[in-house]
Amino acid sequence: MPHIDGDRGKIEVNEEGFLAHPEAWNKEIAGAIAKAEEGIQDLSGDHWAVINLIRNHYLEKNMAPMIRFICKTTGFSLKYIYELFPSGPAKGACKVAGLPKPDGCV
């Protein structure tokens, strides 16, 4: 199985870079995925606002939130969210948040 290197060793991901064991997610893993998969060197407060929103929504409803909900709740524009996560909220932000690949994500 593919992996990325984290501060504490190898982190297993699937062929698309999503965490192989979502239950193992933590902030260190988020940072490693952000660097390896998204090219984000440091996660800012705005990154964490999106990540925490997505994770909490997923843990409550067992599905990733719609982008409109993310924009409305954070107050961030869609353009800004794409600046934070270049591959987008469904792919990039969910990947960093340790969620499985959302349905309908290409």
Long-range contacts (C-beta under 8 A, 24 or more apart in sequence): 4-32, 4-33, 4-36, 4-37, 5-32, 5-36, 6-31, 6-32, 7-31, 7-32, 13-37, 14-101, 16-101, 17-95, 18-94, 18-95, 18-99, 18-100, 18-101, 19-95, 19-98, 19-99, 19-100, 22-98, 22-99, 22-100, 24-98, 25-55, 25-97, 25-98, 29-98, 30-96, 30-97, 30-98, 33-95, 33-96, 33-98, 34-96, 37-87, 37-92, 37-95, 37-96, 38-85, 38-86, 38-87, 38-92, 38-95, 38-96, 39-86, 40-84, 40-85, 40-96, 43-96, 44-84, 46-74, 46-76, 46-80, 46-84, 47-84, 47-85, 47-96, 49-74, 49-76, 50-74, 50-76, 50-81, 50-84, 50-85, 50-89, 50-93, 50-97, 51-93, 51-96, 51-97, 54-89, 54-93, 54-94, 54-97, 54-99, 55-97, 55-98, 55-99, 58-97, 58-99, 63-102, 63-103, 64-90, 64-94, 64-99, 64-102
